[in-house]
């Protein structure tokens, strides 16, 4: 049986502020922004090159804003990813070198946290 993760909810307080952060600063693609009614707004965003998207909006999840922790994306080069995000105004950590990968961490305006991992291949 094949299973794929395709959509991860990100709980936010201000949908427009979050959308701007993820699109303008982090570089996600804006796929959909649909207001179905006063109780439902669906905003789907996808990181470049990813098969999995995130969804934020109104009426999407009952998680508290800022409670999504440690969503991880894989990047080819942690140093380059850090430099690009910092250049776009994202507050990012220094590169954290671990035996299983090199990591960069950041949070969105609500405090949802993200990790970027450069996979370390054995020599």
C-alpha angles and dihedrals in degrees: 000000000000120000127180130188105229108161132032121187117229112197113220138168099216114035096193093049091048093046090051091049095050096042104034100033108024095034103237119157116247104231104168139000110179127167105203093176141317091294099044132053118160119200116178119191129179129201112234110274095008127129089201124072135194126231127208132165144093120323092009104114140001092221114119115256109267095021098109105101134190104359102175132211126184119232131185095230124021093196093052092045091050092049093049094048093045089050089055091053099260115144102234134176125243114267110282110211114209130168090251098044151328114266139198120189133202140160133218121237091274095050100257104151131224136189126204112203129198105198113229113222118207114248 
